[in-house]
């Protein structure tokens, strides 16, 4: 199952495979479709190309959690917490910290 937005974002990637924001957009669209493996795939590509401020890692952790990979979720959230702190987002860092604590 796809949507017109997913198709448009895939066309953007076909034209520019390094388009980090297209990967981020696809991750969000696949989240809506509950395709968590695709979320992981596109967020991984996005995070390799971008200096994320925490939100991408938060969503990546949630996708891993939905897939049942708790260790990967914890690792993603820890990276997101550090990214949020590095970028001066203490509220986001605290929110991600709360997600980590739900796993312990």
Rosetta blueprint (number, residue, H / E / L):
1 X L
2 X L
3 X L
4 X H
5 X H
6 X H
7 X H
8 X H
9 X H
10 X H
11 X H
12 X H
13 X H
14 X H
15 X H
16 X L
17 X L
18 X L
19 X L
20 X H
21 X H
22 X H
23 X H
24 X H
25 X H
26 X H
27 X H
28 X H
29 X H
30 X H
31 X H
32 X H
33 X L
34 X L
35 X L
36 X H
37 X H
38 X H
39 X H
40 X H
41 X H
42 X H
43 X H
44 X H
45 X H
46 X H
47 X H
48 X H
49 X H
50 X L
51 X L
52 X L
53 X L
54 X L
55 X H
56 X H
57 X H
58 X H
59 X H
60 X H
61 X H
62 X H
63 X H
64 X H
65 X H
66 X H
67 X H
68 X L
69 X L
70 X H
71 X H
72 X H
73 X H
74 X H
75 X H
76 X H
77 X H
78 X H
79 X H
80 X H
81 X H
82 X H
83 X H
84 X H
85 X H
86 X H
87 X L
88 X L
89 X L
90 X H
91 X H
92 X H
93 X H
94 X H
95 X H
96 X H
97 X H
98 X H
99 X H
100 X H
101 X H
102 X H
103 X L
104 X L
